[in-house]
């Protein structure tokens, strides 16, 4: 991962222990209780991944702003609700979608619309 190299962690890469489509969080090394997602490397990856989602949202809103400049319109947006495995501490379904929503994290995605 180029960003990890730039941050001084050349050995960090994309997680290869997050399981596959039908795995439950507890059956993977990444999302299990006290899993890789809680390590410095895991947090770095999830932050980087989430920041890509936020950056994309900023770009979309910037383009909408340009398109409607000078017009009085109200914009609305839909943020997908991802609720499967929600009660699992890892919130694996949200994390794999770019929503970095853990107990000790804010919900940055919603700040885009404030």
C-alpha positions as CSV (number, residue, x, y, z in Angstrom):
1,X,0.0,0.0,0.0
2,X,1.6,3.2,-1.2
3,X,0.1,5.3,1.6
4,X,1.5,3.0,4.2
5,X,5.0,3.3,2.7
6,X,4.6,7.1,2.8
7,X,3.6,6.9,6.5
8,X,6.8,5.0,7.3
9,X,5.3,1.5,7.4
10,X,6.5,-0.3,4.3
11,X,5.5,-3.7,5.5
12,X,1.9,-2.9,6.0
13,X,-0.4,-4.1,3.2
14,X,-4.1,-4.7,2.6
15,X,-5.5,-7.2,5.2
16,X,-5.4,-10.8,4.0
17,X,-7.1,-12.2,7.1
18,X,-10.5,-10.5,6.8
19,X,-12.3,-13.6,5.5
20,X,-14.6,-14.0,2.5
21,X,-18.2,-13.1,1.6
22,X,-20.0,-15.6,3.8
23,X,-17.6,-15.6,6.9
24,X,-18.9,-14.3,10.2
25,X,-16.8,-11.7,11.9
26,X,-15.7,-14.1,14.7
27,X,-14.4,-16.7,12.1
28,X,-11.8,-14.2,10.8
29,X,-8.5,-13.0,12.3
30,X,-9.3,-9.4,11.3
31,X,-12.7,-9.0,12.8
32,X,-12.7,-11.6,15.7
33,X,-12.8,-10.3,19.3
34,X,-9.4,-8.5,19.8
35,X,-8.7,-9.0,16.1
36,X,-6.4,-7.3,13.7
37,X,-8.8,-4.4,13.2
38,X,-7.8,-3.2,16.7
39,X,-4.1,-3.1,16.0
40,X,-2.2,-0.1,14.9
41,X,-1.9,-1.6,11.4
42,X,-5.7,-2.4,11.3
43,X,-6.6,1.1,12.5
44,X,-4.4,2.6,9.9
45,X,-5.9,0.6,7.1
46,X,-9.5,1.3,8.2
47,X,-8.8,5.0,8.6
48,X,-7.2,5.2,5.2
49,X,-10.1,3.2,3.7
50,X,-12.7,5.4,5.4
51,X,-10.9,8.6,4.3
52,X,-11.3,7.4,0.7
53,X,-15.1,7.3,1.2
54,X,-15.1,10.7,2.8
55,X,-13.0,12.2,0.1
56,X,-15.4,10.7,-2.6
57,X,-18.3,12.3,-0.7
58,X,-16.6,15.7,-0.6
59,X,-15.9,15.5,-4.4
60,X,-19.6,14.6,-5.1
61,X,-20.8,17.5,-3.0
62,X,-18.4,19.9,-4.6
63,X,-19.7,18.9,-8.0
64,X,-23.3,19.3,-6.9
65,X,-22.4,22.8,-5.5
66,X,-20.9,23.8,-8.9
67,X,-23.9,22.4,-10.8
68,X,-26.5,24.3,-8.7
69,X,-24.5,27.5,-8.1
70,X,-26.9,30.4,-8.3
71,X,-30.0,28.3,-8.0
72,X,-32.1,27.9,-4.8
73,X,-32.4,24.2,-4.4
74,X,-32.3,21.8,-1.5
75,X,-30.1,18.8,-1.8
76,X,-30.7,15.5,-0.2
77,X,-28.4,12.5,0.1
78,X,-28.9,8.9,1.1
79,X,-26.3,7.2,3.3
80,X,-26.8,3.4,3.2
81,X,-27.7,1.8,6.5
82,X,-25.6,-1.3,7.1
83,X,-27.1,-3.2,9.9
84,X,-26.0,-6.9,9.6
85,X,-23.6,-8.0,12.3
86,X,-24.2,-4.6,14.0
87,X,-24.2,-6.0,17.5
88,X,-20.7,-7.5,16.9
89,X,-18.1,-5.3,18.4
90,X,-16.2,-5.1,15.2
91,X,-19.1,-3.8,13.1
92,X,-17.5,-5.8,10.3
93,X,-20.2,-5.0,7.6
94,X,-19.8,-1.3,8.2
95,X,-16.0,-1.4,8.2
96,X,-15.8,-3.3,4.9
97,X,-18.1,-0.6,3.4
98,X,-15.8,2.2,4.5
99,X,-17.9,3.3,7.5
100,X,-15.4,3.3,10.4
101,X,-18.0,3.2,13.1
102,X,-16.6,1.8,16.3
103,X,-17.3,2.8,19.9
104,X,-14.2,5.1,20.1
105,X,-14.8,6.7,16.7
106,X,-17.0,9.5,15.5
107,X,-19.4,9.1,12.6
108,X,-17.4,11.3,10.2
109,X,-19.6,10.4,7.2
110,X,-22.4,12.4,8.7
111,X,-20.2,15.5,9.1
112,X,-20.2,15.8,5.3
113,X,-23.8,17.0,5.4
114,X,-23.5,19.5,8.2
